[in-house]
Amino acid sequence: MGCSQVMENGIIEREATAIEVSMKCPACSIGEMEIISGMVLGSYPAQYPHKCNNCEYSQHYSGVQYPYIKYQTTISSGL
C-alpha cells in the first residue's frame, strides 16, 4: 500500500509512480506519435499536430499532447 505523510501545514504527501502515456501510430503501428514542437492550432478545443517518429504520418489531436506523464497513487484508508 502507498505511504502517506501529513505535514505540519496540513499538506499530504504520498508516494506516486510516474507513467508515460504515448500514442501508437495509426498508420504504421510501429512508431509513436510525437507533438510537433511549438505548434498549436487556434481552434476550440486546441488541436496539436503530431508526427510519427517512424513513418512521418501526421495527425492532429484535440486537447492532448503525446507523450505525456500521468501520476498514479495508491490510496489507502486512514492515511
Buried (B, 14 or more C-beta within 10 A) or exposed (E): EEEBEEEEEEEEEBEEEEEEEEBBBEBEEEBBBBBBEEEEEEEEEBBBBBBBEBEEBEBBBEEBBBEEEEEEEEEEEEE
